Amino acid sequence: MSMTWTRVLILLAAAGIAALAIACGDDDENSATDTPAPTATSSTEVVTATPNCPEPTGQAPEANVKSYDSAPEMTIDPEQAYTAVIHTERGDFTMTLRADLAPQHVNSFVFLARDGYFDGVTFHRVIPGFVAQAGDPTGTGSGGPGYAVPAEFTTEVPYTEGVVGAARTNDPNSAGSQWFVTLAEASSLNGQYTVFAQVTEGMDVVNCITARDPSTNPPPGDKIISIDITEA
């Protein structure tokens, strides 16, 4: 094979990997097994807290793996303002939910949070300068709620630090319970992943979240204690 063709194949492969910036699996029949970029999978990314980060002090409950037959009925009012306070073992942070941009995603998140779905869930994927990802009670990165939420993409809000998006597989309409907070600008995600919230307080806590250590069983990691939803 000529050097020219070799370079072309390398460039095409790199472009394909970059397109899979954020992904999640689903424990249903349509489970996806693609690996997001960077090439490390969610079970091998080990991150330690920076020296300025406080030690975890909260105590999270055991995660309860639940599955639902279908997506919840629409119960939120897109005209109202919704806020989520995420209580983690390392501290709290607050997200303003964007029902005006993604009503179905916000409705699903509110339903799952109020049902205790996220209680005890590990931030299973943390990539410094990119994302901190949670929402899978199995802690493997392949779990989901048993239903999918259709895409609600927008370019109105670009992915900068603190923007919250819905993880998905290659299928644009495959978002479930997994979500991520961007730790820096991530323009490659713009218009590709549904934006449904913004961290408005406690970004320092988000930046201190650590991923689990796969060398131990069960693998430890910063966990969500509970999520409080308020409506204004």
C-alpha positions in Angstrom: 0.0 0.0 0.0 1.4 3.4 -0.9 2.3 6.1 1.7 -0.5 8.3 0.3 -3.2 5.7 0.9 -1.8 4.9 4.3 -2.1 8.6 5.3 -5.7 8.8 4.0 -6.7 5.7 6.0 -5.2 7.2 9.1 -7.0 10.5 8.7 -10.3 8.7 8.1 -9.8 6.6 11.2 -9.0 9.7 13.3 -12.1 11.4 12.1 -14.3 8.5 12.9 -13.0 8.3 16.5 -13.5 12.0 17.0 -17.1 11.7 16.0 -17.7 9.4 19.0 -16.8 12.1 21.6 -19.5 11.1 24.1 -21.3 7.8 24.2 -23.4 5.6 26.5 -24.7 2.1 26.3 -28.1 0.7 27.1 -28.7 -2.6 28.9 -31.6 -3.3 26.6 -31.5 -5.5 23.4 -30.2 -2.6 21.4 -27.0 -2.3 23.5 -24.2 -0.4 21.9 -20.6 -1.3 22.4 -18.8 1.6 20.5 -15.9 3.2 22.4 -15.9 7.0 22.7 -12.8 9.1 22.1 -10.3 9.2 23.7 -9.7 5.5 23.2 -9.8 4.6 26.9 -13.1 3.1 27.9 -15.2 4.3 30.8 -13.8 1.4 32.9 -10.2 2.3 32.5 -10.1 6.0 32.9 -8.6 6.7 36.3 -8.4 10.3 37.6 -7.2 11.5 41.0 -8.4 14.8 42.6 -6.1 17.8 42.5 -4.3 18.8 45.7 -6.8 21.7 46.2 -9.8 19.4 46.2 -11.4 18.5 49.5 -11.6 14.9 50.6 -15.0 13.2 50.1 -17.1 13.6 53.2 -20.6 12.5 52.2 -22.0 8.9 52.3 -23.9 7.7 49.3 -26.4 4.9 49.4 -26.1 1.8 47.3 -27.3 2.3 43.7 -30.6 0.7 42.9 -30.7 -0.5 39.2 -34.1 0.2 37.9 -35.7 -0.3 34.5 -38.9 1.3 33.1 -41.2 0.0 30.4 -41.5 3.3 28.7 -40.5 6.9 28.9 -42.4 9.0 31.5 -45.4 11.0 30.6 -44.8 14.7 30.2 -45.3 16.2 33.6 -43.1 19.3 33.6 -44.2 22.7 32.3 -41.6 24.0 29.8 -42.7 27.5 30.8 -41.4 27.0 34.4 -37.9 27.1 35.7 -36.4 23.9 37.2 -33.3 23.6 39.2 -31.4 20.4 40.3 -29.1 20.4 43.3 -26.7 17.4 42.9 -25.5 16.2 46.3 -22.3 14.2 45.9 -19.8 12.6 48.2 -17.4 15.5 47.5 -19.9 18.4 47.8 -22.9 19.9 46.0 -23.4 21.6 42.7 -26.5 23.2 41.1 -27.8 22.8 37.6 -30.4 25.0 35.9 -32.5 22.7 33.7 -33.3 24.0 30.2 -36.8 22.9 29.6 -37.1 25.6 27.0 -34.4 23.8 24.9 -35.0 20.2 25.7 -38.4 19.5 27.4 -38.3 15.8 26.9 -34.8 15.4 28.3 -35.6 17.6 31.3 -38.9 15.7 31.9 -37.0 12.4 31.9 -34.2 13.8 34.2 -36.7 15.2 36.6 -38.7 11.9 36.7 -35.6 9.8 37.3 -34.2 12.2 39.9 -37.5 12.2 41.9 -37.7 8.4 41.7 -34.3 8.1 43.3 -32.8 6.6 40.1 -29.5 8.6 40.5 -29.0 8.0 44.2 -25.8 6.1 44.8 -24.7 6.4 41.1 -21.0 6.7 40.4 -19.4 9.3 38.1 -18.0 6.4 36.0 -16.2 8.5 33.3 -14.1 11.5 34.0 -11.7 12.9 31.4 -9.8 16.1 32.6 -10.5 19.0 30.4 -13.4 17.2 28.7 -16.3 15.7 30.7 -17.5 14.2 34.0 -20.2 11.6 33.2 -22.7 9.8 35.4 -26.3 8.5 35.2 -25.7 4.7 35.0 -26.6 2.8 38.2 -24.6 -0.2 37.0 -21.4 1.9 37.0 -20.2 0.3 33.8 -21.2 3.0 31.3 -23.5 0.6 29.5 -26.6 0.9 31.7 -29.8 2.8 31.0 -33.4 3.2 32.2 -35.0 0.9 29.6 -36.2 3.7 27.3 -34.7 6.2 25.0 -35.4 10.0 24.6 -35.4 11.5 21.1 -32.8 14.0 20.2 -33.4 17.7 21.0 -30.3 19.2 19.4 -29.6 22.9 19.4 -26.8 25.2 18.4 -28.2 28.0 20.6 -26.1 26.9 23.5 -22.5 25.9 22.7 -20.6 23.4 24.8 -18.5 25.4 27.1 -17.4 24.7 30.7 -20.4 23.6 32.9 -22.8 22.8 30.1 -24.8 19.6 30.8 -25.6 17.2 27.9 -27.2 13.9 27.3 -24.9 11.0 26.5 -26.0 8.7 23.6 -24.7 6.0 21.2 -24.3 6.5 17.5 -28.1 6.7 17.2 -29.1 10.3 17.7 -32.3 9.2 19.4 -30.7 6.8 22.0 -30.2 9.1 25.0 -31.3 7.4 28.2 -30.3 8.3 31.8 -26.6 9.1 31.3 -25.5 12.7 31.3 -22.2 14.6 31.3 -20.9 18.0 32.4 -18.3 19.6 30.2 -15.1 20.6 32.0 -14.0 23.0 29.3 -15.0 24.2 25.9 -15.9 21.2 23.7 -17.1 22.6 20.4 -17.0 19.2 18.7 -20.1 18.3 20.6 -22.1 21.4 19.4 -25.3 20.3 17.7 -24.5 16.6 18.3 -25.6 16.0 21.9 -28.7 17.4 23.5 -28.1 20.3 25.9 -30.5 20.2 28.8 -28.9 22.0 31.7 -26.1 24.3 32.9 -24.1 24.2 36.1 -24.7 27.5 37.8 -23.1 26.9 41.2 -20.4 24.5 42.4 -18.3 24.1 39.3 -15.3 23.7 41.6 -17.0 20.6 43.0 -17.5 19.2 39.5 -13.9 19.8 38.7 -12.9 17.7 41.8 -15.0 14.7 41.0 -12.9 11.6 40.5 -13.5 8.6 38.3 -13.5 5.1 39.7 -10.4 2.9 40.0 -11.0 -0.3 38.0 -8.2 -2.2 39.8 -10.5 -2.9 42.7 -13.7 -4.8 42.9 -16.2 -3.2 43.4 -14.5 -0.1 41.9 -14.9 3.0 44.1 -15.5 6.5 42.8 -17.3 9.8 43.6 -21.0 9.1 43.9 -24.2 11.0 43.8 -26.0 11.0 47.2 -29.3 12.4 46.0 -30.7 15.0 43.7 -33.2 17.7 44.7 -35.5 19.2 42.1 -37.2 22.5 42.6 -39.7 24.4 40.4 -40.1 28.1 40.4 
